[in-house]
Amino acid sequence: MKSAYELAMERLAKSDPAATPLNAGQKARLAEIDRVYQGKIAEREIFLRQQLEAALGAQKYDDADKIRKQMVGEKARLEEEREDEKERVRRKK
């Protein structure tokens, strides 16, 4: 006998076309997207950390705060781009 949770999950799976299992090509593409965006995030982080250290060394604290905010914003933007691209892959049949 199935629980109410299992029945609800089955109904949800039937109504959501994105819940279909991924094929090997899609899984490989998702992994590739993760690797690419991890690299992009690391690249920006290294670049901005160098700028941050230079600003702190020169005691430009306002610039340092701007750089910190830029780091957070760029990481969020890249993560959003990654998720958008992954969602496009998941939706393809």
Sequence and secondary structure as in RCSB ss.txt:
>XXXX:A:sequence
MKSAYELAMERLAKSDPAATPLNAGQKARLAEIDRVYQGKIAEREIFLRQQLEAALGAQKYDDADKIRKQMVGEK
ARLEEEREDEKERVRRKK
>XXXX:A:secstr
   HHHHHHHHHHHH GGGS   HHHHHHHHHHHHHHHHHHHHHHHHHHHHHHHHHHTT HHHHHHHHHHHHHHH
HHHHHHHHHHHHHHHH  
